[in-house]
């Protein structure tokens, strides 16, 4: 979150509410869950880290004074470094797989039931993302982001199916049945 807030400030200084609006506009439906509190907490942390500065700006007659944030040279460097990095997010299901193995090994839960519960959640997220992607008035960049979410969720479903096939073949101790 910190890096994207810094990147949004790279264009021009802004107050927190304005940053939230930029993020929501850029992310489309994916930005709906972003609340103003997240932005202000992030801005405070960035200020303490010396990556942004802030100063009060006079408010309009119907609005209170606002704090306008701008990047420091260190903040500008961090944005440049972040944009140059090549990385890929960790798979969401890696933790789930560990939970699956631990629950089965300790006989705390049926692995197939855990896979089924996880599948229902992934299907719910997929349905929500597909519904949002069908919105015709969406910005093309936000649409592309949603397409990425949909493709990753579909891949997660395929992986869950592979997990279910494997766990269905194993006995309660986690060994191949009949071995």
N, C-alpha and C positions, 0 to 999 in steps of 0.2 A: 504494500500500500504506500509506503514511504516514497519509493522510487517513482511511482506513477504520479503522486502529488507533486513531487519535484519537477517531473517532466511537464506537467500542466502549468507550472509556474514559469517554465523556461521561456514561454512565448511572451508573457507579460505579467507583472504583479497582479494580485487579486486578493479579495477577501474570501474567507472560508465558504460562505454561501455561494459565491460566484464559482469557486473551484468545484463545489459539489455539483452545480449546474453543468459545468464543462464535462465533468466525469460522467454524469448521467446522460448527457447528450452524446458523448463519444461511445458509451457502452450500450446505449439503447436499453432494452429490457433487462440486460445483465446488470445494469446500474441501479435498478429500482430499489434494491435492498440496501443501498448505501445510505447511511444516515449522516446528518450533519455532525453529530457527536464524534464519529470516526474521523472526520476531516479535521476537526479542531484538536482532537487528541494527537493526531499525526502531526499537525502543524506545530503544536507545543513541543513534541519530541524533536522535530527537525530544528526548531529554534534552539533548544538546549544543546543539540549536536553541532550547532554553528553552520547549518546548511541553509537556513533562511533567516531573514531579518523581518521585523515588522514595525510598522508605525501607525499611529492613529490617523484616520482620514475623517474629515468632517462629514457628518451625516446630512442627509437632506432634511427638510423640516419635518417630514412624516417618518423619518428613520433615525435610529440612534447612530452615534459614531461607530465606525467600523475599524477593524484592524486590517491593514493591507499588508500582505506578505510578498516578499521578493527573494530571489535566490542570492546567496552569497557566492563569491568565486568558488568556494569549496562545493557548494550545492550545484553549480554549473558543471564542475568537474565530475561530480558523482553521476549526474544525468548522462554526461558523455560516456563515462565508463559503463554505466548500466546499459545504455543503448548498444554499446560495442560488444557486450558479453553475449556469448552463445550459450543458452541453457534451455532446459526443458523441465517442466514441472514433474515432481515425483508422482508416480501413479497413486491415485486415491485408494486403490484396492490393495496396495502393499500392506498397509496396516490391517485391513480386513483379512488378508491371507494369514497373517500371523495370528490373528484372533481365531481364525478357523482351525489352524493347526493346534494351537494351545487348547482350545475347547475340546477338540477331538482327542488329543493325547491325554488330557486329564479327565476325559469322559464327562465333561461338564454340560455338553450340548451335542445335539445331532448336527454334524457338519452340513448335511443336505438341507436341514431346516434353516441353518444360518445362511446358506447360499440362497435359498428361496426368499428369505426376508430381505437380503441385500438386493436381489433381483427386483423385487417389488419397488424398492426405493430408487434404483437406477431407472426403472421403467417410468416411475412418477416424474423424475427429473427429465428424462428424455421427452416425455409427453409435454411437459411445461416448455422445454426448449423448442420443440417442434411447433407448438402453438405460437410462441413468440416469433419464431422465424417466418411464419406465414403472414405476419403483419406486413401489409404492402407499403405502408408509409415509412418503413424503417430505413435509416441511413445505411448505405451499402457497407460501410466499415463495421457497423454493429451487426449487420446481417452475416458478414464473413466471420465475425467472432462467434456468433451463434452456430454457424455451420461447423466450426471447430468443436464446439461443445457437443453438438449432436453426434459428430463422428467419434469423439472420444467415448461418449456414453454407449454408442453401439459397440465399440471395441470392448468396453467393460462388460457388456452383456455376453459377448462371445466368450470372454475369459471366464465369466461365471458359469456358463454352460460347460466349459471344459472342466472347471472345478467340480461341478455336480457329477459329471461323468466319472471322474476319478474317484470321488468320495463314495459314489454309489457302488463302485467295484471293491472298495476296501472293507475289511471287517472292523468291528468296533475298536480294535487296537491300532488301526491305521495301516495294517498290512493288507497286501493283496489277498482277497478271499480265496481260500483253498490252497494257499501257499504254505 
